[in-house]
Amino acid sequence: MCGIVGFTGQLAAAPILLDGLAHLEYRGYDSAGIAVCNELTGKTEVVKAKGRLKILSEKTDEGRAVPGCCGVGHTRWATHGEPSEVNAHPHYSRDRGVVAVHNGIIENYQELREKLQKDGYSFVSQTDTEVAVNMLDYYYRESNGNALEAISRTMLRVRGSYALGVLFADRPGVIYAVRKDSPLIVGRNADGCFIASDVPAILGYTRDITYIGNLEIAELRPDGVRYFNIDKEEIEKPVVHIDWDAQAAEKGGYEHFMIKEIHEQPRAVLDTLGAYIKDGAIDLSCVGLTDEELRALDRVVIIACGSAYHVGVAAKYVLEELAGIPVEVDLASEFRYRNPILSANSLVVVISQSGETADSLAALRLAKERGVRTLGIINVVGSSIAREADSVLYTLAGPEIAVATTKAYSTQLIAIYLLSLHLARARGALGEERLAALIAELESLPGKIERVLGDKERIQWFASKFAGARDIFFIGRGLDYAISIEGSLKMKEISYIHSEAYAAGELKHGTISLVEDGTLVVGVLTQPGLYEKMVSNMVEVKSRGAYLMGLTNDGNYSVEDTANFTVYVPKTEPCFATSLAVIPLQLMAYYTSVAKGLDVDKPRNLAKSVTVE
């Protein structure tokens, strides 16, 4: 959530800032602004706009009206103060001596605000960011213009999370980038140096980036970058080469990023499988979990948020079935605020697309404090969770731009399947013949996903029929319940239709009272052992007036005796069914949103990467 871009170099900064911010629109925002230092006048011009980035672009004539070769830009998602020009970033000190953009939350901003007011500072916005800017100004003056000293002292004083891009008026051409618990990267090419909160912002300019670490500072000049720790000691940082190019973050002829990414799932799944299956055998040697360590485990604890949590729910069924090991699944935001009981022989698995999810990162750190081994299932190389976890199993989804995740979710499922089979082999839970058959079935999934996508026109027709629905319920048992909660989330987050998922066996415990004439109920039936029970549950809701959609495997044609509309997916190993059954639900949510004329890729009030609590 929120986006930061900065540039200093030989080119006009404003057009670069606007272009970078445009590539971060998927993160969610309600206002935008840029600040550019004019080398001729020595002044920093700040331009802000409420609403979409195009308003800011028009205000600045696509950046041409704001001269200067050094600046920072920001797209804001409101936390402190309503969306407005006054609350939009960049914020600046009273004489514009310090200008900054900020992602994150300053938790003690009220305390600092009161201290600064006593020292004669006044405030025009409701934001915590303006407090941070004035703290920088206060310490800059106290240190007689020592930027590193001012930044270091501010870092020690503020509590919370932050990624800051800072300009000092008397240091033209210099940007300071500062980070604690909120992502920030640095890039460089022949024209200058860049900062950004995510890779797509600068991918059109460079694919060689450096991740700023926690409590680190970067000093960017047109000709290079220096890095410092909080003690102002200069440090060396490695450069990471990003393999996917700028085209991967473009729509490529699709109407929306979401439908593009839905269609990219076969390739993303194939790439992730290909990275870890060699000659018909699973090879996780790069992950760093030995067979001895796996055999010693007595429990797996999975921690995640949102759709990644739904992967965790599916993972519980798969790991317990295949590897025979107890599994707990926790919401990261709940895990960190209780006193979790973690044995020394537990493995804590943290799942996150971005590797920067604030609650998941905090949960990871809590597990490490308890001395428990940690594994990150992450899509972004070099992200915070990837760096801090003991081991990392990377998914190869490539850049995911739409707020509603699709291909990242699918590759996370693949990572779970691979981990389950690897763990099962190490613990002797599966015979060689059975293991080989399961691996072969895994390798068939990309082709089967392609077949499901071929049925999209029927799903589009059905979605348009129910675009005006008030409530939609998803029901399933076992793994089908895990599929249902993801399908329900997809529907509510991009179509704004109230939807809920229920374990079908719980219907008679109150839920069935919500079913009225014409209510759409989606029943998921991919688990052979639970098929008949699910049909009975669907009959129950149909007798209360529900309109039924069935989602089941090829061959289960008897479901049409109960369902009003049925979608079929290819047969697969029941443990892997989520990978196929989720595709129609993604398509259904997408086409419902399109039928309603909504902004599919940027749903209201949501952000792609939740980097604050």
N, C-alpha and C positions, 0 to 999 in steps of 0.2 A: 504494500500500500504506500502511496505517495511515490514520487519519482524525483531523482536528482540528476542533473547533468551539469558539467562544467568544462570549459575549454580555455586554454591560454596558448597562444602561438602566433603564427604569421597571417592567419586568415581572420575575416570578420567573425566574431564570436556569436552574435545573435542568431543568424540563420542555422548555425550548428546546434545551438541550444534548442531552438524550436524543433529541428529535425530529430534530435535525440529524445526530446520530450514526447514527440509524436510516436516514437517507438516504445514508449513506456505507458501509453494510454491504457493498455490492458490492465494496469495495476489498480485502476480505480482512482478517481479524483473529482473534485468539485470546483477547483479554481487553479489558476496557473500564473506564473510570473517569471521574469528574468531580470537580472542586474548585470550591466556591462560597464566596465571602466573605460572611459574615453581618454586615451593617452594625450590628446591635444589639449583638453580642458582640465584634465586631472580630476574630473568629477565622475561619480558613478551614477548612471541613470537606472532607475528602477521602474519597470512597467508591470502592472498586474491586471488580471481580469477574472471575474467570476464566470464560471461555466466552462464550456469546452475550449480546447486549445485553439480552435479556429478563431475565436474572439480575440485572443492575445495576438495571433498571427496578423489579423486584420488591423489591430491597434498599432502594430509595429511595422506595417507594410512588409510582412514576411521577414522581419528582422532588419530590413534595409534602413529603417528610420532610427536605429539604435547603433551608432558607430562604436567601434572599439574591438580589440582583439583578445580581451580577457573578460570572462563573465561566468555566471552560474544561473541555472534555471531550475524550476520546481513545479511539479503538479501536486496539489494538496488534497488530502482526504481528511475532512474535518474531524478533529478530536477535541481541541480546546477552542471554543468559539464557533459560531455559525459560519457557513460558507459566505464569504464576502471579500471584496477587494482589500479591505483593511486587514482582515485576518489572513489573507493569502500571503505566500512567501514570494520573494525574499523579504526578510525583515532587516531593519537597520537601526543603528544607534542614533542619538539625537542629532548629531552633525553628519551622519552618514559616514563616519570614520570607520565603522565596521558594518559589513553587510553579510548576511548568511542565509542559507537554506538548510532545512533540518527535516530529517525523518526520525520518528521515534517519539518518546514521551519523557519529559523532564518531570519526575515524580515530586520533587521538592520545589517546584516553581513558585508556589505561593510564599513559602518561607523566603526564597531568594528575592522575590518581587518586593516584599516588605522591607528587606534589608537595603535594596537598591533605592527604594523610594525615600528611605531615611537619608540616603546619600545624595539626594537631589534628582534622581532619575524619574522620569514620567513615562507612561505607557499609553499607546494609542490603540492597541489590539487586545484581544482576550486570550492570546496564545501563550503557551509556554516557551515558544521559540524566541519571542521578543525578549523574554527574561534571559535566555541563554546568550543572545546577542549583546545585551547590555552588561552581562557578567564579563564577556570577552572585552568589551570596551573598558570596563572598570579596571580589570587587571592589566590591560594594555597600557592604560595611563599610569597605573601604579608601577609598572616595570619599565617606564620610560621608552615605550615603543618596542619592547622585545616580544615578538609575536609568539615564539615557542613558549616563552615563560607564561604569557597570558593564556595560551591554550591549555598548557599543562595545569595551571592553577584552576582554570575553569573546570577541567575534567575531574580534578580532585574534589571540587565543590558541588557539582551537580550530581544528582542521583537519578537513575533511570536508564533509558536507551537513547542512543542518538547516532546519526550519521550527519555530519556537518560539512558543508562547503562554505568556506569563509574567505572574504575579501577584506583587506585593510587598505584604506584609501591612500595611505602614504607608501604602499608597496605595490605600485602598478605592475601588472603582468604576473602577479603571484597569486596562486590559489592554495589555501590550506584545506586539506581533507582530514577529518577526524572521525573516529569510529568507536562506538561501544554498543555491542549487541544489535546493531542494525547494519545491513550489508552496504558496502561501498567498495568500488573497484577503481583502478587506475589503468589507463591505456596510453599508448604513445605511438606517434607516427612521425613522418618527416616534417609535417606542418605544425606539430605542437603536442600538447599533453591534454588528457581528458580525465574527468572523474564521472562516475555514474553509479546509480544504485542497482543497475542490472545490466547484463551483457548486451541485450538488443539495442540499447541506447547508442552504443558506440561501435557496434559491429560493422557498420558501413565504413568505418574509418580505420579500424585496427582489429586484429584478432589476437594480439599479444597483450595480455592483461596481467595485472598484479592485484591480488586480494589484500586489502588493508586488514590487518589483524585487530583483535580487540585491544582497546587502549593504545592504539598507534596513531601516528600523525604522518601525513604525506605533505611535502612542500613541492608544488608544481610550478615550474618556470617554463617559458617557451622552449628551452633547450634541454630540459631534463627534470628528473624527479629525485628527491631525497626522502628517506623514511626515518622516523624517530619513534622511540618508545615514550611512555609518559614521563620518564625522567630526562627527556630531551637528549638521550644518547642516540647517535646515528646507528641505524641497523640496515642489514641487507635483506632484500625481499626477492623471492623467485618470480620469474615471469612464466605464466601459463598460456599455452597456445590453444585457442578455441577452434575445434575442428569444423563445427558447422558454420556455414557462411551466412551472409546477410539474407540471401534468398530464402533460407529456411525459416526466417521470421517474417516472411511476406505471405500474402494470401494466395498467390499463385493461381489466380483465376477463379477461386471460390468466392462465394458471396460473403462468407464470414470465416474467421479463423477457426471457430468451433467445428464447422462441418469439414474444413480442411483437415483438422487434427483428428476428427473421427475417422476420416479416410486414410490417415497416416498410420493408424494402429497396426495393420498387418506388418508394415515395414518396421515400426518401432519394436513390436514383439519379436520379429525375426532378428533384428539387430541385437536385442538383449539376450535372446537365446543363443545367438551365434557367438556372443562374447564369452559364454560360460559352458557351452557344450562342445567338446572336442572329440571327434571320432566316436560319437555315440555315447560318450561318458561326460558326466558333469565335473567340471574342473573349477573349483573355487579357491585355488591356491593363492590367487592375487588378493583374496579377501582377508586371509591371514587367520582363519580359524582351523586349528589342527584337529585331526580325528580324536586325539586324546582329550582335548578340551571339550569337544562335542559329546564324547561318551561320558564325561564327568558332569554334564549338565543335569539338573533335576527339575528345571522349570524355565520356560521362556516367557518374558513379559514384553508385550508389544505396546508401544506408546505412540500416539499420533493424534491429528486433528482432522476434522472434516472428512473428505473422501479417503484420505490416507487411513483414518480410523476405520472406515468401512472395509478397507483392505485388511486391516488388522482383525476385524470380526470374521472375515472369510478365512484368514490365516489360522485362527484358532481351530476351526473345523479341519482344515487341511493338515496342519502340523500334528494335531492329536490323532487324526486318522492314519497318516502315513508314518510318522516318526514315533508315535506312542509316547509323547511327552506332554505333561500338563502345560497349558498356555493360559495366561491372563492377558486381557486387553483393557487398556486404560486410555481415557481421554487425557491428553497431556495437560490440559488446563485443570483437571481434577487431581491427577497424579502429584503434581508439584505442591498442592496445598493440603495434602494429608501426610500421614507418616507411613509410607509404604514399607511393607515387610519384604526385604530382599535378602535371599540367602546368598552365601558366597558362591554357590554353584548355579546362580541364575544367569541368564543371558538377556539383557535388555536391548530390544530392537526398536529403534526410533525410525519411523517412516515419514519422509517429507520430500515433496517435489523440489522445493527451492533450497532446502538445507538451511533455511534462515527463519523458519517458523518459530516465533518467540517462545511460545509455551513448550514446544517440543525441545527446543534448545535448552530451556531451563530444566526440563525433566531429565534430559541427558546429563546435564551437569550434576543434578542431584544424585543420579545413579552412580556417576563416577566418584562423587564424594563418599558414597557408601562402599566404594571399592568393588563394584560389580562390573563385569565385562560388558562392553557396549558394542552394538553393531548399528550402523546407519544404512538405511536403504534410501538412496539419494539420487537425484537426477542432475545436480549441478556440481561439477568438479570444483574442488577448492572452496566450497561453501563452508559456513561455520560448523554445521553438524558434521560434514565430511572431514573437516580438519580435527575436530575434537573427539570424535568417536574412536574407539580402539581399532575397529575394523569398519570397512565400507564396502557395500555391495552396490555398485553404480547401476542405475537403469539407463538405457540408451534411448530415451524418448525424444531427445533433441529439444529445441526451444518450444515451450508451450505458452501461447499468447492469450488465448481465450481464458476468461476468469473461471469458467466451469471446466474442470479437468476431465480429460477423456484418455488421451494416450499415456499420460503420466500414471493415471490409475491402472491402466492395463499393463504397463511395464512393471509396476509395483507388484501386481498379482503374479507376474512371471517370476520376479525375484523371490517371492514367497514360495512358489512351487519349487524353484531351484534349491532354496534353502531347506525346504522340507525333505526333498529327495536326498540331498547331501547329508542331512542330519540322520535320515532313516538308514542310509547306507553305513554311515560311521557307527551307528548304534546297533546294526544288525537287525533292524526292524523289517527289512524287505529282502527277499531273495534276489539273486542276480537276474533271473528271468523276468520277474515282476518289475524290477527296476528298469530293465532295458525296455520293456513294453511301455512303461510310463514315460520314459524319455522320448521314445518314438512318438507317443501321442502328443507330448509337448511340442515336438517339432512340426506336428501337423496343424497346430492352432492357427498360424498366420493364414494358411489357405482357407481354413474354416471361417475365420473372421471375414475374409474376402467374400465368401458365399453369403454370410449374413448381410453384409452391406448391399448385396445385390437385390435384397428385398425392400430397399428403402422407399420405393414408390408407394407400396401398400401402407407402410407405416406413416408416410406423409399424408396420405388420404385419411387415415384414421385419426391422426393428430389434428388435422383441420376440422374434423367432425366434432371434436371435443375441446376445441380451443376456448370455448365459452364456459367450460366447467367451473363450478365453484369449489368442489372438493374432489380429490382423487386419492384412493387408498391402494396401497401395494401390500400384498400378503404373500408369505412364503414360510416354509419350514426348513430348518437346518441351513445349509448353504444358500438355499433360495431366500431365506430371510436376509442374509448378508447382501444378496443381489438387490432385494427389495429396498433396503435402506439407501443404497446408492441411487437406485432409480428414482426414489422419492425426492432425494436431495436435488438431483438434476432437474426434476420437474419444478420444484418450488423456487430454485435459485435463478432460473432464467425465464420462466413463464409467469411467475408470481401467483400461480394457482396454489391454494392451500393443499398440500399433500402430506400424507403420513404413511409410514410403513409399520406393519404389525406382524409379529410372529402369529401365524394363522391359528395355532392352538390356543391363543389368548383371546380370540374373537368373542367368545361367550362371557369373558370377564369384563364386559362393559363396552368394548369397541363396537360391537355389532349394532349398538343403539344409534350409532352415527349414520348408518346406511339408510338412505331414503330412495324413493322411486327415481331411477335414472342416474344414481350415483355411479361413477365409473370406478370399478375395482379391478385392479390388475393382479391376476394370480400367476405366480411363477412356479413351474412344476418341472424341474430338471433332475430331481433326485429320485431314482427308481424306487427306493425303499419307502418313500413318503408320498408317492404319486396318488395312491388311492385316498389317503387321508386329506391331501390337498383338494382333490375333486370334491370330497364331502364338504370341506370348508367353503368351496366356491358355490356349491348348491345351497348352503346355508345363507350366504349373502344374496344369492339370486332370488331366493324365496322372499327376501325383504325388499325386492325391487331393484337390486343392483344391475347395472349393465356390465357384463364381464368381458375382459380381455384375458385370454390365456397365452402364456409364454412357455413353450415346452419343447422337447426334443422331437426330431423327425421320428415318425412312427407312432407317436402317441395321439393318433387321430380321434380316439374316443373322447378326447377333451371337447371336441366340437359339439357333443351332445349337451354340454353344459355351457360353454363359453359362446358369447355372441360374435366374437372376433378372435382369431388365433394367429399367433406368429410362431413359426418353427425355426429352431436352430439345429445345426448338425449334431449328431450324437458325439459325445466325447467321454472320457473318464469323468465320473461324477465329481471328483475333487477339482477338476479343471473347468466345470460348467460355467462358473462366474465369468470367465473370459469371453464366452460366446453370448450368454444371456444378457449381459450388460449392454451390448451394442444396440439392440432394438430400443432399449430404454433411453439410451443417449439420443438416438435418432428421434424418438417420440418427444422428448423434452425440447430438442432443437426445433423440430417442425411445428410444435405447439407455439413456441416463442415467435417463430417467423410468421405464423398465421395471425398472431396478435399484433404484429408490427413492432415488436420490442427490439431493444438494442441487445442482441444476443451475446456479443463478446464482452460487453461492459454493463452487466446488470446493476440495477440501482443498489446503493449502499454496500456493495461488495468490492473486495480488492483481491487481486491475484495472490499476493504474498503477504500474509499477516505477520508483519514484523514487529508489531507492538501487542501488548497483552490485551 
